[in-house]
Amino acid sequence: MTVEASRTTDSGIEVERIYKARDNPTDLEARLGDPGQPPFTRGPYPNMYRERLWTMRQYAGYGSASDTNARFRYLLGQGQTALSVAFDLPTQLGFDSTTTEALPEVGRVGVAIDTADDMTELFRDLPLDQLSVNFTINATAPIILAFYIIAAERQGVDPAQLSGTLQNDILKEFVARKTYIYPPEPSMRLVGDIVEYCTTELPRFNPISITGYHAREAGCNAIQELALTMSSAIAYSTLLTERGLRFDDFAPRLSFHFATTLELFEEVAKLRASRRIWANIARDRFGASNPDSMRLRFFSGCSGSTLTAQQPLNNVVRSTVQCLGAVLGGAQSIHVMGYDEAMAIPSTDAVTLALRTQQIVAHETGVADTVDPFAGSFFVEALTDEVEQRALELVKVIDDSGGAVAAIEAGIPQRWIAENAFRIETAMADGSKVKVGVNAYVSEGDEDELELFEVDEGGRDSQVARLRQHLERRGDSASAALVALAAGSRSDENIMPLLLDAARAGATLGEMSDIFQRAWGTYKEPALW
């Protein structure tokens, strides 16, 4: 008899040929509980998608604020239900568009935002009291939030009515994506200032999205992604409680962001396990008494790193599977990648099809009709338990190293990512991991001809001209506001009111970021190996 080779998930969990009742706890139903009740394994809300579908939030942004405003209008017209803003690299790294070294990147991989005027233009004629907006921004997150609040005020919208999410997760930048500016300690101070401010002033707004997505995109596996996300959540919650905030006051507005890749069953297990782990951490470590504080809500960004430039139409299938995994795992918000996103900003056709993918899954497949449809699957329940156990073991490793910040400074998660990314690339190179159209099922002349989206260079030029005109016409109050901001950066006061004053006076993102850099310096990652 031929003995089959063992099978494992992407995270190295061995998969049995068949699973039976003996592979699950005998008290499984009691252990899982009901959806909407701790430990929330089966979902954060009792009725889930029967009551309200997930938010369809395509990530978008390029060129000037006017360019992206047009893309937002198009997406909303096609049935998108919320907005997600992509910022260009200069905005993420604290450079104004007029800065010489920033010019080649202005508006290229996201929208350029230099002032509150730009933010106002970004949402021109879009009712901010009726929209949920996600901002993927970290190092300069407090400045972007100040601009957004001012844009709302100019529409006559009370900021207390704003809903949406600010990513504001600087730890994942140190771990994976690297668009940090300031050292860890002052960077964490800014995170705390934002959450503290929003807890009282923006009660409907999520002030942080604790993110494993980028570590996953950089190369770690699902278990490492989950552990890193939970360790970051512990670090932020500890920071905030040490500042005197009650956990039950801020925790209900915490949100999370996970990748959903092609390992369908492991992804569903990861997402189910994430809710159970967080519920227990909130209760046992932080003394949560409010069930809302234990309820993990998450956004799923389907995985761009799984997409290929070869045979790009295959990416439609990949993105559909990832969307399905996010739905079966109980996501509150989903972004689906465009099929040409491995090569460029998605074209209008690609982004429309990505949105249609979500709409078809929502309305034509029946997967939204019942809550947690995989519950009770011998395989999925065993996998959920195994993912939970292994993730908690890695959380303990980080705890034992002194917590998330100390682990980052020691290079622990960076090594996890590098080693797993190397393993993946090696498996792709030797063919043991099949990638259709890349190392298997490749045919000569079968490449798809696509018309790729190209950013209009005129958008960069108009943005630069707009900023120069702004600087010429603004009054003297900006200088005084920046002096006050500099003083505040050297004190312990919450920085958000000072940022709002500076933004209202016409100060630019680059000017405010420079104030912080002069006060705190910039971070240079040490050699870790």
C-alpha positions, -999 to +999 in steps of 0.1 A: +000+000+000+013+034-009+019+057+020+009+093+013+033+121+022+021+142+052+002+174+045+006+206+064-010+240+065+010+270+056+018+274+093+032+239+095+002+223+113+000+186+102-034+178+085-048+144+092-064+123+064-098+125+082-111+141+113-137+126+136-156+136+168-127+123+189-106+152+176-129+178+192-137+184+229-168+166+242-181+199+255-176+217+222-210+235+220-207+249+256-170+259+249-179+278+217-209+296+232-233+316+210-224+343+185-225+377+201-215+363+235-180+358+251-157+342+240-171+352+205-156+323+187-187+320+165-188+358+157-190+392+174-227+397+168-257+374+173-272+376+138-240+385+119-247+390+082-284+382+084-288+415+101-260+435+084-235+426+057-199+433+061-187+468+050-174+467+014-144+490+016-121+490-014-087+506-007-082+536-030-060+566-035-037+582-061-026+615-074-041+646-059-071+649-036-093+657-066-082+626-084-090+604-055-123+621-048-133+611-083-124+575-076-143+575-044-174+588-062-171+561-088-168+533-062-197+546-041-218+548-073-210+511-080-223+501-046-193+503-023-206+510+013-176+528+029-142+543+020-106+534+026-079+559+019-045+550+005-018+577+011+013+582-009+047+576+006+056+612+013+024+616+033+032+584+052+068+595+060+061+631+069+073+649+038+054+678+020+049+673-017+073+702-024+102+684-008+129+676-034+134+640-023+096+634-022+088+646-057+092+613-075+067+596-052+040+623-049+007+607-056+022+576-070+010+548-046-017+568-028-031+603-025-010+632-015-023+651+015-003+681+027-029+703+044-064+705+059-074+720+025-064+688+008-084+667+032-114+689+026-110+685-012-106+647-008-141+645+007-157+673-013-195+667-016-192+634+003-213+635+035-189+626+063-217+622+088-231+593+067-198+576+056-174+553+074-138+561+064-107+540+070-073+557+070-043+535+064-017+557+081+006+553+111+036+576+117+017+607+107-017+594+119-024+622+144-018+649+117-041+631+093-068+628+120-065+665+127-070+673+090-100+649+089-117+666+119-112+700+103-127+687+070-157+675+089-161+708+107-160+726+073-189+705+062-208+714+093-205+679+107-200+675+145-168+654+148-186+633+175-207+619+145-177+607+126-173+569+121-144+550+106-110+538+116-075+552+119-049+525+115-025+542+140-006+510+146+031+520+147+044+487+161+036+469+129+057+495+111+087+487+132+080+450+127+072+448+090+064+478+068+090+503+079+072+536+073+081+548+108+096+582+115+102+587+152+117+563+178+094+537+195+088+556+228+075+589+213+057+570+186+038+551+212+030+584+230+013+596+198-007+564+196-018+569+232-027+606+226-050+596+197-068+569+215-072+591+246-085+620+225-109+598+205-123+581+236-138+614+248-142+634+216-149+609+188-170+582+204-181+565+171-146+564+157-121+535+160-088+552+170-066+522+162-066+492+140-042+466+155-027+450+125-011+416+117-018+421+080+016+437+071+036+412+090+018+385+070+024+402+037+061+405+046+063+367+051+052+354+085+026+326+088-010+327+101+000+317+137+028+343+139+004+369+124-021+362+151+005+362+179+020+395+168-014+411+166-024+400+201+010+411+215+006+445+200-029+447+214-015+439+248+012+465+245-013+493+235-038+483+262-010+484+288+002+518+276-034+532+278-042+517+312-009+530+326-020+565+314-050+562+337-076+552+311-101+525+321-099+495+298-137+493+295-137+530+284-114+525+253-115+488+245-149+487+228-135+510+200-104+489+194-104+473+159-082+447+143-068+440+108-059+406+095-048+392+062-068+365+046-048+344+022-054+312+002-052+286+030-089+287+034-095+265+064-065+278+083-076+314+077-111+307+090-096+289+120-073+318+127-101+344+126-123+323+149-094+317+173-085+355+173-119+363+188-115+337+215-080+347+224-088+384+226-119+378+247-098+359+272-070+385+272-094+413+278-111+395+307-081+379+323-053+405+318-072+437+318-103+429+339-129+437+313-164+436+326-181+450+296-187+423+269-181+450+242-145+453+255-140+416+248-156+417+213-129+416+186-141+433+153-118+431+123-111+443+088-098+418+063-075+429+036-072+401+011-036+393+004-017+413-023+014+392-018-004+361-032-012+378-065+010+373-095+020+394-126+021+361-145-014+351-158-030+380-139-066+369-145-059+340-122-059+366-094-096+369-098-099+333-085-074+339-057-092+371-045-126+353-046-113+325-023-098+351+001-130+370+002-149+338+010-124+330+038-129+364+053-167+360+052-166+325+067-143+338+094-168+366+103-152+398+090-168+432+097-152+449+067-134+435+036-112+448+008-107+426-023-076+431-044-078+440-081-065+414-105-038+437-119-026+449-085+006+430-087+016+454-114+000+488-108-027+507-090-058+488-100-076+499-132-113+509-132-122+475-146-102+456-120-115+476-090-150+472-102-147+435-106-131+433-071-162+451-057-185+428-077-167+398-062-178+409-027-213+416-040-217+382-056-204+365-025-228+385-004-259+381-025-256+350-047-238+323-027-259+319+005-228+321+028-243+351+046-275+332+055-263+315+087-239+324+114-205+306+115-213+279+090-181+259+097-189+255+134-189+218+144-167+208+115-143+182+130-115+197+109-122+234+115-127+230+152-095+210+157-077+235+136-091+264+155-079+249+188-045+242+174-040+277+160-051+292+193-027+270+213+003+277+190-004+314+188-006+317+226+028+299+229+042+327+207+025+354+227+043+339+257+076+342+239+070+379+233+058+383+269+089+366+282+111+389+261+096+420+278+066+427+256+061+438+220+084+468+220+112+449+237+107+420+213+109+444+183+141+460+196+156+425+200+145+416+164+124+386+174+094+392+151+116+404+123+135+371+124+102+352+124+092+370+093+125+367+075+129+330+082+093+322+071+096+343+040+128+325+031+110+292+036+082+302+013+105+315-015+126+283-013+095+262-016+084+282-046+118+279-062+120+241-058+084+236-068+072+220-036+048+249-032+027+252-064+019+286-078-003+283-108+011+302-138+044+308-120+061+274-113+034+251-126+009+251-155+030+276-174+025+279-212+044+299-238+024+329-251-004+326-225+002+359-208-028+381-205-026+415-222-039+441-198-042+478-201-027+490-168-036+521-149-011+549-151-010+578-127-012+612-145+020+630-137+000+662-140-016+653-106+018+656-089+025+690-106-009+704-096-004+692-060+030+709-058+015+741-072-015+739-049+008+736-018+030+765-029+000+787-034-013+777+001+020+787+017+020+820-001-014+830+011-017+817+046-014+841+075+011+845+103-009+823+128+007+791+115+041+801+129+026+807+164+007+774+162+039+755+153+058+771+182+030+759+205+032+725+190+069+723+196+065+732+232+037+706+235+059+679+220+084+684+249+056+681+275+033+654+286+001+670+274-021+654+248-009+666+214-042+664+195-056+699+204-023+715+194-023+696+161-058+708+154-048+744+161-018+741+138-038+725+110-065+752+113-038+778+110-026+763+078+004+744+090+015+715+066+020+679+074+057+682+067+060+712+091+043+694+119+063+662+113+095+682+113+085+696+148+083+661+161+116+651+145+134+680+160+120+671+195+124+633+193+148+625+165+142+598+138+145+561+142+173+541+126+167+504+128+197+486+143+214+457+126+196+427+139+217+399+126 
